[in-house]
Each structure stands twice: as C-alpha cells, then as structure tokens.
Amino acid sequence: MPEATYLIIAQRVSTIMNADQIIVMDQGHIVGIGTHTSLMQTSPVYRQFA
C-alpha cells in the first residue's frame, strides 16, 4: 500500500493518539508538534485535552 498523508481534525485525543505526527493549534496558532508521548511532556495545551 502506498504511503499517504491524512489530515484529521479532532477534539478527542483517542482519535489521534496513534498518529505519527500531531499538530496542536490554539487560537489559530501552532503551539505544538510531535507524537502523543512527546506532546504529553511538552505541551500544556495538548495535556489539557488528554
């Protein structure tokens, strides 16, 4: 199967927690990029939704 890029917009962490890369936005600005594990350690915005 060829590689593909998917754009998923979600408010539930369970929907995206296994993604290779997650982009966290707050008020239209990117405030975090990474995996679920790395964002749990570095992004207060992501943690509040988790």
C-alpha positions in Angstrom: 0.0 0.0 0.0 1.5 3.4 -0.9 2.2 5.9 1.8 -0.4 8.6 2.2 -0.9 11.8 4.2 -4.2 12.2 6.1 -5.4 15.4 7.7 -7.7 14.7 10.7 -9.2 17.4 12.8 -10.3 16.1 16.2 -11.1 17.2 19.7 -10.8 13.7 21.2 -7.2 12.6 21.9 -8.2 8.9 21.4 -8.9 9.7 17.8 -5.3 10.9 17.0 -3.1 9.5 19.7 -1.6 6.8 17.4 -0.8 9.3 14.6 2.9 9.6 13.5 2.7 13.4 14.0 0.2 15.6 15.8 -0.1 19.3 15.3 -1.7 21.2 18.2 -3.3 24.6 17.5 -4.6 27.2 19.9 -6.5 30.3 18.6 -5.2 29.7 15.1 -1.5 29.3 16.1 0.5 26.1 16.1 1.6 25.5 19.7 3.0 22.0 19.5 4.1 19.3 17.0 5.0 15.8 17.9 3.8 12.4 18.9 1.2 11.8 21.7 4.0 10.9 24.1 6.2 13.9 23.4 3.2 16.3 23.5 2.1 15.0 26.8 5.5 16.0 28.2 5.9 19.3 26.4 2.5 20.8 25.5 0.2 22.2 28.3 -2.5 22.8 25.6 -2.4 19.2 24.5 -2.3 17.9 28.1 -5.5 19.7 29.0 -7.4 17.8 26.3 -5.8 14.4 27.1 
